[in-house]
Amino acid sequence: TSKIHVCVDGHGLPLSVLVTAGQCSDAAHVGQLLDAIDVPRPSRGRPRKRPSSVRVDRAYGARHYRQQIQA
């Protein structure tokens, strides 16, 4: 089996997608999922790599995962 992890913006548009084995933890790949974000800026400049805020479910509540999200 496999799991599809998706990071979306406030309108539900996908920012990054990651497919993993079905047996692994949802939160184990949060760093990879956030690192895959590449949002072009409307003007000149480097693309945004991290969102200004993140909403996640309870699986991401451990300190280790919160630190990855805040990094």
Backbone as ProteinMPNN parsed JSONL, in Angstrom:
{"seq_chain_A": "TSKIHVCVDGHGLPLSVLVTAGQCSDAAHVGQLLDAIDVPRPSRGRPRKRPSSVRVDRAYGARHYRQQIQA", "coords_chain_A": {"N_chain_A": [[0.835, -1.184, 0.0], [0.281, 2.366, -0.279], [0.811, 5.804, 0.694], [-0.423, 9.029, 0.049], [0.822, 12.123, 0.486], [-0.087, 15.441, 0.785], [0.512, 18.871, 0.443], [-1.27, 21.774, 0.693], [-2.44, 25.03, -0.403], [-4.27, 27.862, 0.981], [-6.495, 27.839, -0.638], [-6.834, 25.291, -1.396], [-5.211, 24.411, -3.432], [-2.651, 22.336, -4.675], [0.631, 22.411, -3.286], [2.834, 20.819, -2.842], [3.585, 17.334, -3.295], [3.887, 14.073, -2.012], [4.665, 10.669, -2.166], [4.562, 7.834, -0.169], [5.466, 4.754, 1.546], [2.765, 2.777, 2.76], [2.897, 1.99, 5.413], [4.413, 3.734, 6.919], [4.773, 6.5, 9.23], [2.546, 9.298, 9.21], [3.54, 11.811, 9.923], [6.268, 11.525, 9.701], [7.48, 12.378, 7.371], [7.25, 15.085, 7.117], [9.159, 17.133, 6.868], [10.324, 16.66, 4.321], [8.08, 17.049, 2.736], [7.478, 19.779, 3.177], [9.882, 20.9, 2.267], [9.67, 20.5, -0.438], [8.052, 22.469, -1.404], [7.585, 25.084, -3.689], [6.901, 28.024, -4.492], [6.284, 30.386, -6.883], [7.053, 33.864, -6.823], [4.919, 36.731, -7.312], [6.227, 38.944, -8.264], [9.62, 39.849, -8.995], [12.277, 37.783, -7.699], [13.355, 35.199, -5.399], [11.679, 32.003, -5.307], [9.122, 31.254, -2.871], [9.814, 29.117, -0.176], [8.872, 28.153, 2.217], [5.769, 28.154, 3.93], [3.993, 30.923, 5.497], [2.357, 30.266, 7.596], [1.199, 27.198, 9.096], [-1.132, 24.579, 9.164], [-1.898, 21.681, 10.82], [-2.728, 18.203, 11.596], [-3.311, 16.3, 14.64], [-1.315, 14.34, 14.648], [1.07, 15.556, 14.093], [1.925, 16.815, 16.379], [4.074, 16.301, 18.124], [7.156, 17.386, 19.634], [9.475, 17.142, 18.017], [8.431, 17.115, 15.376], [7.127, 19.593, 15.322], [9.35, 21.273, 15.486], [10.58, 20.749, 13.018], [8.66, 21.798, 11.301], [8.697, 24.512, 12.023], [11.262, 25.247, 11.314]], "CA_chain_A": [[0.0, 0.0, 0.0], [1.032, 3.619, -0.281], [0.125, 7.004, 1.179], [-0.156, 10.247, -0.707], [0.858, 13.287, 1.371], [-0.256, 16.636, -0.038], [0.529, 20.166, 1.109], [-2.086, 22.661, -0.134], [-2.553, 26.406, 0.072], [-5.558, 28.193, 1.574], [-7.563, 27.608, -1.606], [-6.85, 23.867, -1.718], [-4.335, 24.103, -4.561], [-1.476, 21.604, -4.184], [1.951, 23.038, -3.317], [3.784, 19.715, -2.959], [3.005, 16.0, -3.171], [4.879, 13.054, -1.672], [4.102, 9.328, -2.052], [5.39, 7.012, 0.711], [4.92, 3.448, 1.891], [1.575, 2.9, 3.584], [3.146, 1.646, 6.806], [5.189, 4.755, 7.632], [4.016, 7.528, 9.937], [2.188, 10.488, 8.432], [4.369, 12.947, 10.3], [7.692, 11.243, 9.509], [7.991, 12.995, 6.143], [6.81, 16.479, 7.059], [10.267, 17.95, 6.371], [10.417, 16.478, 2.87], [6.903, 17.648, 2.121], [7.642, 21.233, 3.212], [11.026, 21.271, 1.434], [9.286, 20.398, -1.846], [7.25, 23.639, -1.786], [8.287, 26.034, -4.546], [5.85, 28.929, -4.954], [6.862, 31.573, -7.512], [6.559, 35.169, -6.369], [4.31, 37.465, -8.423], [7.228, 39.864, -8.804], [10.949, 39.246, -9.055], [12.776, 37.241, -6.445], [13.38, 33.746, -5.244], [10.389, 31.42, -4.924], [8.923, 30.953, -1.448], [10.053, 27.716, 0.131], [8.113, 27.782, 3.412], [4.592, 29.004, 4.139], [4.055, 31.765, 6.694], [1.673, 29.528, 8.661], [0.919, 25.804, 8.76], [-2.154, 23.91, 9.977], [-1.704, 20.231, 10.73], [-3.54, 17.466, 12.559], [-2.678, 15.937, 15.906], [-0.155, 13.476, 14.416], [2.256, 16.396, 13.979], [2.039, 17.567, 17.616], [5.3, 16.032, 18.878], [8.146, 18.465, 19.571], [10.358, 16.927, 16.865], [7.736, 17.539, 14.161], [6.919, 21.045, 15.406], [10.629, 21.92, 15.168], [10.768, 20.649, 11.57], [7.732, 22.72, 10.65], [9.115, 25.88, 12.315], [12.607, 25.509, 10.765]], "C_chain_A": [[0.878, 1.245, 0.0], [0.155, 4.735, 0.27], [0.522, 8.17, 0.293], [-0.283, 11.413, 0.267], [0.808, 14.527, 0.484], [-0.241, 17.87, 0.857], [-0.219, 21.128, 0.182], [-2.086, 24.073, 0.433], [-3.958, 26.64, 0.628], [-6.748, 27.983, 0.656], [-7.657, 26.141, -2.014], [-5.995, 23.483, -2.911], [-3.065, 23.43, -4.05], [-0.179, 22.394, -4.356], [3.049, 21.992, -3.44], [3.058, 18.404, -2.7], [4.129, 15.021, -2.912], [4.157, 11.725, -1.52], [5.068, 8.487, -1.234], [4.736, 5.648, 0.899], [3.757, 3.629, 2.859], [1.806, 2.664, 5.059], [3.865, 2.743, 7.578], [4.261, 5.819, 8.226], [3.707, 8.702, 9.019], [3.171, 11.622, 8.679], [5.851, 12.74, 10.009], [8.291, 11.981, 8.315], [7.597, 14.46, 6.01], [7.91, 17.389, 6.515], [10.405, 17.869, 4.867], [9.256, 17.162, 2.16], [7.026, 19.17, 2.079], [8.803, 21.692, 2.338], [10.688, 21.245, -0.053], [8.452, 21.588, -2.317], [8.117, 24.609, -2.579], [7.238, 26.944, -5.179], [6.487, 30.164, -5.573], [6.244, 32.85, -6.951], [5.94, 35.903, -7.563], [5.269, 38.473, -9.048], [8.566, 39.132, -8.866], [11.351, 38.713, -7.691], [12.714, 35.727, -6.416], [11.991, 33.225, -4.885], [10.313, 31.193, -3.418], [9.101, 29.465, -1.24], [9.249, 27.249, 1.334], [6.906, 28.701, 3.543], [4.737, 29.836, 5.409], [3.318, 31.127, 7.867], [1.329, 28.131, 8.155], [-0.165, 25.296, 9.701], [-2.016, 22.415, 9.739], [-2.621, 19.531, 11.729], [-2.694, 17.014, 13.744], [-1.43, 15.067, 15.737], [1.149, 14.27, 14.374], [2.545, 17.172, 15.265], [3.312, 17.347, 18.409], [6.323, 17.143, 18.645], [9.033, 18.351, 18.328], [9.701, 17.432, 15.576], [7.46, 19.037, 14.167], [8.196, 21.795, 15.054], [10.903, 21.863, 13.671], [9.887, 21.653, 10.84], [8.179, 24.166, 10.84], [10.455, 26.233, 11.69], [12.536, 26.198, 9.427]], "O_chain_A": [[2.08, 1.167, 0.253], [-1.07, 4.628, 0.308], [1.665, 8.273, -0.151], [-1.36, 11.665, 0.808], [1.583, 14.642, -0.466], [-0.898, 17.905, 1.897], [0.153, 21.282, -0.981], [-1.772, 24.283, 1.605], [-4.747, 25.7, 0.731], [-7.889, 27.951, 1.117], [-8.461, 25.783, -2.874], [-6.048, 22.338, -3.36], [-2.463, 23.905, -3.087], [0.081, 22.966, -5.414], [4.078, 22.241, -4.068], [2.055, 18.361, -1.986], [5.198, 15.117, -3.514], [3.145, 11.649, -0.823], [6.255, 8.421, -1.551], [3.605, 5.42, 0.469], [3.772, 4.541, 3.686], [0.998, 3.091, 5.884], [3.917, 2.677, 8.806], [3.128, 6.004, 7.782], [4.511, 9.056, 8.156], [3.582, 12.31, 7.745], [6.621, 13.699, 10.067], [9.504, 12.184, 8.267], [7.611, 15.012, 4.91], [7.617, 18.326, 5.773], [10.583, 18.889, 4.202], [9.435, 17.779, 1.11], [6.714, 19.787, 1.061], [8.728, 22.758, 1.726], [11.358, 21.906, -0.847], [8.172, 21.705, -3.51], [9.243, 24.915, -2.187], [6.747, 26.666, -6.273], [7.162, 30.92, -4.875], [5.052, 32.895, -6.646], [6.382, 35.721, -8.697], [5.138, 38.816, -10.223], [8.605, 37.904, -8.793], [10.828, 39.14, -6.661], [12.115, 35.078, -7.274], [11.214, 33.923, -4.234], [11.334, 30.966, -2.769], [8.607, 28.65, -2.019], [8.971, 26.056, 1.457], [7.012, 29.902, 3.292], [5.519, 29.489, 6.295], [3.629, 31.423, 9.021], [1.185, 27.907, 6.953], [-0.117, 25.555, 10.903], [-2.018, 21.949, 8.599], [-3.216, 20.171, 12.597], [-1.504, 17.318, 13.825], [-0.567, 15.065, 16.615], [2.22, 13.708, 14.598], [3.344, 18.108, 15.238], [3.611, 18.142, 19.3], [6.346, 17.762, 17.582], [9.307, 19.352, 17.665], [10.35, 18.104, 14.774], [7.551, 19.685, 13.125], [8.143, 22.835, 14.397], [11.41, 22.831, 13.105], [10.32, 22.284, 9.875], [8.056, 24.971, 9.917], [10.762, 27.416, 11.545], [13.571, 26.49, 8.828]]}, "name": "protein", "num_of_chains": 1, "seq": "TSKIHVCVDGHGLPLSVLVTAGQCSDAAHVGQLLDAIDVPRPSRGRPRKRPSSVRVDRAYGARHYRQQIQA"}
